[in-house]
Amino acid sequence: MRSILVLNGPNLNLLGTRQPEIYGTTTLADVEDMCAAHAEKIGVAVTCAQSNHEGALVDHIHAARGVHDAIILNAGAYTHTSIALMDAISSTEATVVELHLSNIHARETFRHTSYISPVSVGLICGFGANGYILAMDAVLHHLES
Ligand code: DQA
């Protein structure tokens, strides 16, 4: 059975209450429940984790080696700053999908730069919480093809 890590970065623990006009009203617990239900439906194993700390996210990516086939990563603001996360992804064999709830390309210009995109198989953004489901389907299809 394929295994997917859904990894969320800084401030995503506040989903549901944080700028709901941008990020929606779905909480992180709701997102994780949606991912678990969808995983059962499509026959994959899913593990969810969140951290506000860059180094802890690096540790999660390292720990995914040999454990998870894919990582769905919403690195939050570290997307736009973190060479450490980019290097961590480069050092793992896991297939990474970059994910954002909002359409980062329709927002401030500093959000148009991503250190995650060059080391990801693809990017899903702008579809809110449903993006996690789209990413699971997309990465499973990618792994199987
Ligand atoms: C985000 C977009 C980032 O620019 C922002 O810093 C976040 C959330 C998103 O999911 O839309 O924290 O990754």
Backbone and ligand atoms as CSV (ligand in chain L), in Angstrom:
chain,resi,resn,atom,element,x,y,z
A,1,MET,N,N,0.846,-1.201,0.000
A,1,MET,CA,C,0.000,0.000,0.000
A,1,MET,C,C,0.887,1.260,0.000
A,2,ARG,N,N,0.549,2.213,-0.869
A,2,ARG,CA,C,1.286,3.473,-0.910
A,2,ARG,C,C,1.055,4.278,0.372
A,3,SER,N,N,2.068,5.031,0.745
A,3,SER,CA,C,1.956,5.827,1.966
A,3,SER,C,C,2.258,7.303,1.679
A,4,ILE,N,N,1.384,8.154,2.156
A,4,ILE,CA,C,1.500,9.605,1.903
A,4,ILE,C,C,1.594,10.349,3.235
A,5,LEU,N,N,2.569,11.256,3.300
A,5,LEU,CA,C,2.668,12.166,4.447
A,5,LEU,C,C,2.087,13.511,4.040
A,6,VAL,N,N,1.121,13.996,4.809
A,6,VAL,CA,C,0.568,15.337,4.602
A,6,VAL,C,C,1.198,16.237,5.659
A,7,LEU,N,N,2.063,17.132,5.191
A,7,LEU,CA,C,2.869,17.927,6.123
A,7,LEU,C,C,2.522,19.409,5.985
A,8,ASN,N,N,2.083,19.984,7.090
A,8,ASN,CA,C,1.694,21.393,7.105
A,8,ASN,C,C,2.648,22.211,7.951
A,9,GLY,N,N,2.965,23.404,7.446
A,9,GLY,CA,C,3.940,24.263,8.110
A,9,GLY,C,C,3.310,25.349,8.971
A,10,PRO,N,N,4.048,26.447,9.144
A,10,PRO,CA,C,3.706,27.460,10.148
A,10,PRO,C,C,2.351,28.113,9.929
A,11,ASN,N,N,1.683,28.294,11.049
A,11,ASN,CA,C,0.387,28.988,11.141
A,11,ASN,C,C,-0.791,28.173,10.606
A,12,LEU,N,N,-0.502,27.018,10.038
A,12,LEU,CA,C,-1.607,26.221,9.500
A,12,LEU,C,C,-2.373,25.508,10.615
A,13,ASN,N,N,-1.806,25.488,11.810
A,13,ASN,CA,C,-2.561,25.006,12.975
A,13,ASN,C,C,-3.743,25.936,13.265
A,14,LEU,N,N,-3.693,27.155,12.741
A,14,LEU,CA,C,-4.758,28.137,13.000
A,14,LEU,C,C,-5.830,28.141,11.911
A,15,LEU,N,N,-5.719,27.193,10.988
A,15,LEU,CA,C,-6.716,27.123,9.909
A,15,LEU,C,C,-8.133,27.122,10.478
A,16,GLY,N,N,-9.008,27.834,9.782
A,16,GLY,CA,C,-10.407,27.904,10.245
A,16,GLY,C,C,-10.684,29.238,10.903
A,17,THR,N,N,-9.681,29.753,11.618
A,17,THR,CA,C,-9.858,31.058,12.278
A,17,THR,C,C,-8.901,32.092,11.711
A,18,ARG,N,N,-7.841,31.643,11.062
A,18,ARG,CA,C,-6.823,32.551,10.522
A,18,ARG,C,C,-7.273,33.085,9.154
A,19,GLN,N,N,-7.476,34.372,9.057
A,19,GLN,CA,C,-7.863,35.007,7.781
A,19,GLN,C,C,-8.801,34.102,6.966
A,20,PRO,N,N,-9.989,33.803,7.495
A,20,PRO,CA,C,-10.890,32.869,6.807
A,20,PRO,C,C,-11.284,33.324,5.404
A,21,GLU,N,N,-11.217,34.649,5.158
A,21,GLU,CA,C,-11.554,35.157,3.819
A,21,GLU,C,C,-10.528,34.692,2.780
A,22,ILE,N,N,-9.324,34.320,3.256
A,22,ILE,CA,C,-8.276,33.820,2.344
A,22,ILE,C,C,-8.178,32.296,2.425
A,23,TYR,N,N,-8.189,31.776,3.661
A,23,TYR,CA,C,-7.879,30.354,3.842
A,23,TYR,C,C,-9.097,29.482,4.128
A,24,GLY,N,N,-10.275,30.110,4.268
A,24,GLY,CA,C,-11.492,29.330,4.493
A,24,GLY,C,C,-11.740,29.056,5.972
A,25,THR,N,N,-12.830,28.345,6.226
A,25,THR,CA,C,-13.247,28.098,7.611
A,25,THR,C,C,-12.998,26.655,8.046
A,26,THR,N,N,-12.445,25.854,7.153
A,26,THR,CA,C,-12.131,24.461,7.488
A,26,THR,C,C,-10.915,24.449,8.411
A,27,THR,N,N,-11.003,23.722,9.508
A,27,THR,CA,C,-9.888,23.671,10.455
A,27,THR,C,C,-8.861,22.623,10.000
A,28,LEU,N,N,-7.680,22.663,10.633
A,28,LEU,CA,C,-6.660,21.666,10.305
A,28,LEU,C,C,-7.148,20.261,10.672
A,29,ALA,N,N,-7.872,20.156,11.795
A,29,ALA,CA,C,-8.421,18.846,12.181
A,29,ALA,C,C,-9.387,18.339,11.113
A,30,ASP,N,N,-10.207,19.265,10.566
A,30,ASP,CA,C,-11.125,18.887,9.471
A,30,ASP,C,C,-10.331,18.389,8.266
A,31,VAL,N,N,-9.275,19.120,7.909
A,31,VAL,CA,C,-8.448,18.737,6.754
A,31,VAL,C,C,-7.876,17.337,6.980
A,32,GLU,N,N,-7.365,17.097,8.187
A,32,GLU,CA,C,-6.751,15.798,8.468
A,32,GLU,C,C,-7.798,14.679,8.431
A,33,ASP,N,N,-9.006,14.979,8.909
A,33,ASP,CA,C,-10.098,13.990,8.836
A,33,ASP,C,C,-10.473,13.709,7.381
A,34,MET,N,N,-10.526,14.771,6.577
A,34,MET,CA,C,-10.847,14.612,5.143
A,34,MET,C,C,-9.791,13.733,4.473
A,35,CYS,N,N,-8.522,13.977,4.810
A,35,CYS,CA,C,-7.427,13.200,4.204
A,35,CYS,C,C,-7.524,11.730,4.619
A,36,ALA,N,N,-7.839,11.488,5.890
A,36,ALA,CA,C,-7.942,10.105,6.376
A,36,ALA,C,C,-9.092,9.384,5.669
A,37,ALA,N,N,-10.231,10.075,5.527
A,37,ALA,CA,C,-11.391,9.456,4.860
A,37,ALA,C,C,-11.075,9.180,3.400
A,38,HIS,N,N,-10.399,10.130,2.758
A,38,HIS,CA,C,-10.085,9.954,1.335
A,38,HIS,C,C,-9.048,8.843,1.143
A,39,ALA,N,N,-8.114,8.766,2.072
A,39,ALA,CA,C,-7.083,7.717,1.990
A,39,ALA,C,C,-7.738,6.340,2.004
A,40,GLU,N,N,-8.736,6.187,2.869
A,40,GLU,CA,C,-9.445,4.910,2.956
A,40,GLU,C,C,-10.139,4.607,1.627
A,41,LYS,N,N,-10.735,5.652,1.058
A,41,LYS,CA,C,-11.482,5.499,-0.200
A,41,LYS,C,C,-10.568,5.071,-1.354
A,42,ILE,N,N,-9.377,5.663,-1.423
A,42,ILE,CA,C,-8.495,5.365,-2.574
A,42,ILE,C,C,-7.457,4.294,-2.242
A,43,GLY,N,N,-7.482,3.797,-1.004
A,43,GLY,CA,C,-6.616,2.665,-0.649
A,43,GLY,C,C,-5.157,3.020,-0.447
A,44,VAL,N,N,-4.899,4.139,0.229
A,44,VAL,CA,C,-3.529,4.487,0.601
A,44,VAL,C,C,-3.468,4.719,2.117
A,45,ALA,N,N,-2.250,4.682,2.645
A,45,ALA,CA,C,-2.053,5.044,4.056
A,45,ALA,C,C,-1.692,6.525,4.101
A,46,VAL,N,N,-2.226,7.225,5.079
A,46,VAL,CA,C,-1.891,8.647,5.203
A,46,VAL,C,C,-1.491,8.965,6.643
A,47,THR,N,N,-0.472,9.809,6.767
A,47,THR,CA,C,-0.035,10.320,8.064
A,47,THR,C,C,-0.034,11.833,7.949
A,48,CYS,N,N,-0.556,12.507,8.970
A,48,CYS,CA,C,-0.583,13.966,8.941
A,48,CYS,C,C,0.290,14.536,10.048
A,49,ALA,N,N,0.997,15.616,9.739
A,49,ALA,CA,C,1.828,16.284,10.745
A,49,ALA,C,C,1.832,17.783,10.464
A,50,GLN,N,N,2.054,18.552,11.522
A,50,GLN,CA,C,2.135,20.016,11.368
A,50,GLN,C,C,3.186,20.541,12.327
A,51,SER,N,N,3.945,21.530,11.880
A,51,SER,CA,C,4.865,22.208,12.792
A,51,SER,C,C,5.014,23.658,12.383
A,52,ASN,N,N,5.235,24.498,13.395
A,52,ASN,CA,C,5.508,25.906,13.136
A,52,ASN,C,C,7.005,26.159,12.982
A,53,HIS,N,N,7.816,25.107,13.104
A,53,HIS,CA,C,9.271,25.263,13.171
A,53,HIS,C,C,9.955,24.674,11.937
A,54,GLU,N,N,10.793,25.467,11.333
A,54,GLU,CA,C,11.456,25.062,10.092
A,54,GLU,C,C,12.263,23.772,10.274
A,55,GLY,N,N,13.062,23.717,11.346
A,55,GLY,CA,C,13.896,22.531,11.579
A,55,GLY,C,C,13.065,21.279,11.810
A,56,ALA,N,N,11.937,21.443,12.487
A,56,ALA,CA,C,11.058,20.288,12.726
A,56,ALA,C,C,10.476,19.780,11.414
A,57,LEU,N,N,10.198,20.697,10.492
A,57,LEU,CA,C,9.691,20.282,9.166
A,57,LEU,C,C,10.785,19.543,8.408
A,58,VAL,N,N,12.035,20.033,8.520
A,58,VAL,CA,C,13.174,19.324,7.915
A,58,VAL,C,C,13.253,17.904,8.498
A,59,ASP,N,N,13.110,17.797,9.814
A,59,ASP,CA,C,13.156,16.472,10.465
A,59,ASP,C,C,12.055,15.554,9.936
A,60,HIS,N,N,10.851,16.090,9.756
A,60,HIS,CA,C,9.749,15.276,9.222
A,60,HIS,C,C,10.090,14.773,7.816
A,61,ILE,N,N,10.694,15.648,7.010
A,61,ILE,CA,C,11.038,15.255,5.627
A,61,ILE,C,C,12.123,14.175,5.654
A,62,HIS,N,N,13.118,14.338,6.527
A,62,HIS,CA,C,14.160,13.297,6.653
A,62,HIS,C,C,13.546,11.967,7.097
A,63,ALA,N,N,12.647,12.039,8.062
A,63,ALA,CA,C,12.051,10.821,8.623
A,63,ALA,C,C,11.149,10.112,7.618
A,64,ALA,N,N,10.753,10.827,6.573
A,64,ALA,CA,C,9.876,10.219,5.555
A,64,ALA,C,C,10.640,9.252,4.652
A,65,ARG,N,N,11.976,9.367,4.675
A,65,ARG,CA,C,12.798,8.506,3.799
A,65,ARG,C,C,12.528,7.043,4.073
A,66,GLY,N,N,12.162,6.312,3.032
A,66,GLY,CA,C,11.926,4.888,3.178
A,66,GLY,C,C,10.627,4.538,3.888
A,67,VAL,N,N,9.874,5.543,4.287
A,67,VAL,CA,C,8.619,5.311,5.021
A,67,VAL,C,C,7.414,5.720,4.160
A,68,HIS,N,N,7.514,6.912,3.571
A,68,HIS,CA,C,6.408,7.429,2.759
A,68,HIS,C,C,6.828,7.523,1.288
A,69,ASP,N,N,5.904,7.202,0.409
A,69,ASP,CA,C,6.174,7.314,-1.030
A,69,ASP,C,C,6.061,8.759,-1.495
A,70,ALA,N,N,5.236,9.520,-0.821
A,70,ALA,CA,C,4.985,10.891,-1.260
A,70,ALA,C,C,4.739,11.803,-0.070
A,71,ILE,N,N,5.046,13.068,-0.277
A,71,ILE,CA,C,4.762,14.091,0.736
A,71,ILE,C,C,3.936,15.188,0.072
A,72,ILE,N,N,2.795,15.497,0.670
A,72,ILE,CA,C,2.018,16.665,0.258
A,72,ILE,C,C,2.396,17.758,1.248
A,73,LEU,N,N,3.068,18.778,0.742
A,73,LEU,CA,C,3.681,19.776,1.624
A,73,LEU,C,C,3.076,21.159,1.422
A,74,ASN,N,N,2.422,21.642,2.478
A,74,ASN,CA,C,2.071,23.052,2.531
A,74,ASN,C,C,3.041,23.678,3.517
A,75,ALA,N,N,4.090,24.276,2.980
A,75,ALA,CA,C,5.152,24.818,3.829
A,75,ALA,C,C,4.827,26.214,4.347
A,76,GLY,N,N,3.604,26.712,4.068
A,76,GLY,CA,C,3.230,28.051,4.542
A,76,GLY,C,C,4.255,29.075,4.065
A,77,ALA,N,N,4.568,30.023,4.925
A,77,ALA,CA,C,5.480,31.105,4.535
A,77,ALA,C,C,6.903,30.609,4.270
A,78,TYR,N,N,7.279,29.450,4.824
A,78,TYR,CA,C,8.627,28.920,4.541
A,78,TYR,C,C,8.799,28.576,3.057
A,79,THR,N,N,7.671,28.399,2.364
A,79,THR,CA,C,7.715,28.189,0.909
A,79,THR,C,C,8.583,29.247,0.233
A,80,HIS,N,N,8.432,30.473,0.719
A,80,HIS,CA,C,9.018,31.619,0.033
A,80,HIS,C,C,10.409,31.976,0.538
A,81,THR,N,N,10.891,31.228,1.537
A,81,THR,CA,C,12.169,31.610,2.176
A,81,THR,C,C,13.140,30.454,2.375
A,82,SER,N,N,12.650,29.221,2.386
A,82,SER,CA,C,13.459,28.157,2.999
A,82,SER,C,C,14.291,27.307,2.036
A,83,ILE,N,N,15.571,27.644,1.953
A,83,ILE,CA,C,16.512,26.802,1.214
A,83,ILE,C,C,16.694,25.477,1.977
A,84,ALA,N,N,16.560,25.536,3.308
A,84,ALA,CA,C,16.698,24.309,4.120
A,84,ALA,C,C,15.634,23.280,3.748
A,85,LEU,N,N,14.412,23.723,3.545
A,85,LEU,CA,C,13.354,22.776,3.144
A,85,LEU,C,C,13.604,22.265,1.730
A,86,MET,N,N,14.056,23.157,0.853
A,86,MET,CA,C,14.361,22.729,-0.517
A,86,MET,C,C,15.448,21.657,-0.496
A,87,ASP,N,N,16.503,21.887,0.286
A,87,ASP,CA,C,17.599,20.908,0.368
A,87,ASP,C,C,17.120,19.592,0.976
A,88,ALA,N,N,16.248,19.677,1.981
A,88,ALA,CA,C,15.730,18.457,2.618
A,88,ALA,C,C,14.945,17.627,1.604
A,89,ILE,N,N,14.138,18.300,0.798
A,89,ILE,CA,C,13.355,17.585,-0.219
A,89,ILE,C,C,14.284,16.947,-1.242
A,90,SER,N,N,15.334,17.678,-1.624
A,90,SER,CA,C,16.290,17.140,-2.603
A,90,SER,C,C,16.983,15.890,-2.081
A,91,SER,N,N,17.056,15.745,-0.777
A,91,SER,CA,C,17.786,14.623,-0.189
A,91,SER,C,C,16.887,13.424,0.108
A,92,THR,N,N,15.583,13.544,-0.189
A,92,THR,CA,C,14.693,12.409,0.045
A,92,THR,C,C,14.232,11.842,-1.293
A,93,GLU,N,N,13.898,10.563,-1.304
A,93,GLU,CA,C,13.408,9.972,-2.561
A,93,GLU,C,C,11.904,10.191,-2.708
A,94,ALA,N,N,11.260,10.670,-1.663
A,94,ALA,CA,C,9.806,10.825,-1.722
A,94,ALA,C,C,9.412,11.844,-2.795
A,95,THR,N,N,8.301,11.558,-3.451
A,95,THR,CA,C,7.726,12.470,-4.431
A,95,THR,C,C,6.983,13.562,-3.668
A,96,VAL,N,N,7.304,14.812,-3.954
A,96,VAL,CA,C,6.692,15.908,-3.204
A,96,VAL,C,C,5.723,16.695,-4.091
A,97,VAL,N,N,4.547,16.950,-3.540
A,97,VAL,CA,C,3.575,17.850,-4.171
A,97,VAL,C,C,3.493,19.097,-3.308
A,98,GLU,N,N,3.718,20.249,-3.926
A,98,GLU,CA,C,3.579,21.525,-3.220
A,98,GLU,C,C,2.106,21.909,-3.188
A,99,LEU,N,N,1.644,22.314,-2.036
A,99,LEU,CA,C,0.230,22.651,-1.901
A,99,LEU,C,C,0.035,23.984,-1.179
A,100,HIS,N,N,-0.905,24.761,-1.663
A,100,HIS,CA,C,-1.340,25.974,-0.959
A,100,HIS,C,C,-2.849,26.082,-1.065
A,101,LEU,N,N,-3.470,26.502,0.022
A,101,LEU,CA,C,-4.916,26.719,-0.003
A,101,LEU,C,C,-5.265,27.878,-0.934
A,102,SER,N,N,-4.482,28.944,-0.827
A,102,SER,CA,C,-4.736,30.128,-1.646
A,102,SER,C,C,-3.930,30.054,-2.936
A,103,ASN,N,N,-4.316,30.870,-3.906
A,103,ASN,CA,C,-3.549,30.956,-5.156
A,103,ASN,C,C,-2.415,31.948,-4.928
A,104,ILE,N,N,-1.236,31.423,-4.605
A,104,ILE,CA,C,-0.110,32.297,-4.238
A,104,ILE,C,C,0.286,33.229,-5.389
A,105,HIS,N,N,-0.038,32.860,-6.615
A,105,HIS,CA,C,0.346,33.684,-7.766
A,105,HIS,C,C,-0.621,34.843,-8.008
A,106,ALA,N,N,-1.740,34.816,-7.308
A,106,ALA,CA,C,-2.699,35.919,-7.413
A,106,ALA,C,C,-2.588,36.854,-6.204
A,107,ARG,N,N,-1.536,36.652,-5.392
A,107,ARG,CA,C,-1.384,37.433,-4.163
A,107,ARG,C,C,-0.127,38.317,-4.240
A,108,GLU,N,N,0.387,38.742,-3.104
A,108,GLU,CA,C,1.553,39.635,-3.089
A,108,GLU,C,C,2.724,39.009,-3.848
A,109,THR,N,N,3.555,39.857,-4.444
A,109,THR,CA,C,4.645,39.331,-5.287
A,109,THR,C,C,5.628,38.476,-4.487
A,110,PHE,N,N,5.800,38.761,-3.176
A,110,PHE,CA,C,6.755,37.933,-2.407
A,110,PHE,C,C,6.273,36.490,-2.298
A,111,ARG,N,N,4.977,36.265,-2.552
A,111,ARG,CA,C,4.472,34.879,-2.497
A,111,ARG,C,C,4.629,34.162,-3.844
A,112,HIS,N,N,5.091,34.880,-4.860
A,112,HIS,CA,C,5.239,34.260,-6.190
A,112,HIS,C,C,6.502,33.411,-6.277
A,113,THR,N,N,7.444,33.653,-5.359
A,113,THR,CA,C,8.680,32.856,-5.328
A,113,THR,C,C,8.475,31.643,-4.436
A,114,SER,N,N,8.833,30.477,-4.956
A,114,SER,CA,C,8.738,29.255,-4.151
A,114,SER,C,C,10.038,28.472,-4.237
A,115,TYR,N,N,10.599,28.158,-3.065
A,115,TYR,CA,C,11.771,27.277,-3.007
A,115,TYR,C,C,11.350,25.810,-3.069
A,116,ILE,N,N,10.041,25.565,-2.990
A,116,ILE,CA,C,9.533,24.186,-2.998
A,116,ILE,C,C,9.249,23.724,-4.438
A,117,SER,N,N,8.769,24.637,-5.275
A,117,SER,CA,C,8.392,24.255,-6.654
A,117,SER,C,C,9.497,23.540,-7.431
A,118,PRO,N,N,10.758,24.030,-7.381
A,118,PRO,CA,C,11.792,23.377,-8.204
A,118,PRO,C,C,12.080,21.928,-7.805
A,119,VAL,N,N,11.684,21.552,-6.595
A,119,VAL,CA,C,11.972,20.183,-6.141
A,119,VAL,C,C,10.673,19.373,-5.944
A,120,SER,N,N,9.600,19.878,-6.524
A,120,SER,CA,C,8.306,19.183,-6.429
A,120,SER,C,C,7.909,18.632,-7.787
A,121,VAL,N,N,7.075,17.585,-7.763
A,121,VAL,CA,C,6.582,17.028,-9.020
A,121,VAL,C,C,5.494,17.930,-9.600
A,122,GLY,N,N,4.796,18.649,-8.724
A,122,GLY,CA,C,3.739,19.534,-9.189
A,122,GLY,C,C,3.228,20.412,-8.065
A,123,LEU,N,N,2.338,21.302,-8.435
A,123,LEU,CA,C,1.840,22.317,-7.496
A,123,LEU,C,C,0.322,22.393,-7.591
A,124,ILE,N,N,-0.333,22.375,-6.444
A,124,ILE,CA,C,-1.775,22.606,-6.412
A,124,ILE,C,C,-2.007,23.803,-5.507
A,125,CYS,N,N,-2.648,24.836,-6.028
A,125,CYS,CA,C,-2.942,25.996,-5.188
A,125,CYS,C,C,-4.230,26.652,-5.626
A,126,GLY,N,N,-4.907,27.263,-4.657
A,126,GLY,CA,C,-6.082,28.056,-4.976
A,126,GLY,C,C,-7.407,27.339,-4.790
A,127,PHE,N,N,-7.369,26.077,-4.398
A,127,PHE,CA,C,-8.610,25.306,-4.269
A,127,PHE,C,C,-9.024,25.064,-2.822
A,128,GLY,N,N,-8.442,25.832,-1.904
A,128,GLY,CA,C,-8.803,25.698,-0.499
A,128,GLY,C,C,-8.503,24.307,0.023
A,129,ALA,N,N,-9.280,23.882,1.009
A,129,ALA,CA,C,-9.033,22.595,1.663
A,129,ALA,C,C,-9.168,21.420,0.702
A,130,ASN,N,N,-9.996,21.592,-0.327
A,130,ASN,CA,C,-10.165,20.508,-1.300
A,130,ASN,C,C,-8.861,20.202,-2.047
A,131,GLY,N,N,-7.941,21.156,-2.023
A,131,GLY,CA,C,-6.641,20.945,-2.661
A,131,GLY,C,C,-5.912,19.719,-2.111
A,132,TYR,N,N,-6.104,19.430,-0.828
A,132,TYR,CA,C,-5.429,18.265,-0.232
A,132,TYR,C,C,-5.934,16.968,-0.874
A,133,ILE,N,N,-7.240,16.939,-1.162
A,133,ILE,CA,C,-7.829,15.756,-1.812
A,133,ILE,C,C,-7.322,15.654,-3.251
A,134,LEU,N,N,-7.308,16.811,-3.938
A,134,LEU,CA,C,-6.795,16.829,-5.311
A,134,LEU,C,C,-5.345,16.356,-5.330
A,135,ALA,N,N,-4.571,16.791,-4.349
A,135,ALA,CA,C,-3.143,16.423,-4.292
A,135,ALA,C,C,-2.975,14.929,-4.042
A,136,MET,N,N,-3.825,14.360,-3.183
A,136,MET,CA,C,-3.736,12.907,-2.923
A,136,MET,C,C,-4.006,12.126,-4.198
A,137,ASP,N,N,-5.067,12.512,-4.910
A,137,ASP,CA,C,-5.397,11.818,-6.167
A,137,ASP,C,C,-4.269,11.988,-7.180
A,138,ALA,N,N,-3.759,13.220,-7.283
A,138,ALA,CA,C,-2.727,13.509,-8.284
A,138,ALA,C,C,-1.448,12.732,-7.990
A,139,VAL,N,N,-1.058,12.685,-6.735
A,139,VAL,CA,C,0.217,12.031,-6.429
A,139,VAL,C,C,0.086,10.511,-6.537
A,140,LEU,N,N,-1.080,9.982,-6.188
A,140,LEU,CA,C,-1.268,8.529,-6.344
A,140,LEU,C,C,-1.213,8.178,-7.830
A,141,HIS,N,N,-1.897,8.954,-8.656
A,141,HIS,CA,C,-1.873,8.721,-10.104
A,141,HIS,C,C,-0.436,8.810,-10.612
A,142,HIS,N,N,0.312,9.789,-10.119
A,142,HIS,CA,C,1.716,9.962,-10.546
A,142,HIS,C,C,2.552,8.744,-10.148
A,143,LEU,N,N,2.351,8.261,-8.931
A,143,LEU,CA,C,3.137,7.115,-8.449
A,143,LEU,C,C,2.806,5.854,-9.227
A,144,GLU,N,N,1.544,5.715,-9.614
A,144,GLU,CA,C,1.105,4.492,-10.273
A,144,GLU,C,C,1.383,4.485,-11.775
A,145,SER,N,N,1.706,5.669,-12.325
A,145,SER,CA,C,1.873,5.711,-13.792
A,145,SER,C,C,3.350,5.704,-14.181
L,1,DQA,C1,C,-0.157,29.290,2.169
L,1,DQA,C2,C,0.323,30.497,1.343
L,1,DQA,C3,C,1.549,31.123,1.971
L,1,DQA,O1,O,1.981,32.241,1.203
L,1,DQA,C4,C,1.237,31.589,3.367
L,1,DQA,O2,O,2.391,32.126,3.984
L,1,DQA,C5,C,0.637,30.529,4.210
L,1,DQA,C6,C,-0.386,29.671,3.618
L,1,DQA,C7,C,-1.485,28.717,1.615
L,1,DQA,O3,O,-1.816,27.595,1.989
L,1,DQA,O4,O,-2.189,29.383,0.857
L,1,DQA,O5,O,0.909,30.414,5.388
L,1,DQA,O6,O,0.820,28.268,2.081
